[in-house]
Amino acid sequence: MKKKIPRFRSDREAEAFVAAADLTEYDLAGVQPVQFEFERKEARVNMRVPESLLRAVKVRAKARGVPYQRFIREALERAVAARR
């Protein structure tokens, strides 16, 4: 039986674990890929949307485990990338 990945309190703890651990000993079945955001966010957007749409966005974001504003930003990025 494979070991469970421990919970980490900081990025530093996680990095130390990955650097030292043999990951083949751990159950990685529940691991999901993540996208890191490095670009600085300098511009603001303020828009009105129907309350029902905002509720639906928040539900979907929560299901993905991301803040709803990041969820919206990712949707905008996908829409722009699809046009290229």
HELIX and SHEET records of a PDB file:
HELIX    1   1 ASP A   11  ALA A   20  1                                  10    
HELIX    2   2 LEU A   23  GLU A   25  5                                   3    
HELIX    3   3 GLU A   51  ARG A   64  1                                  14    
HELIX    4   4 TYR A   68  ARG A   83  1                                  16    
END                                                                             
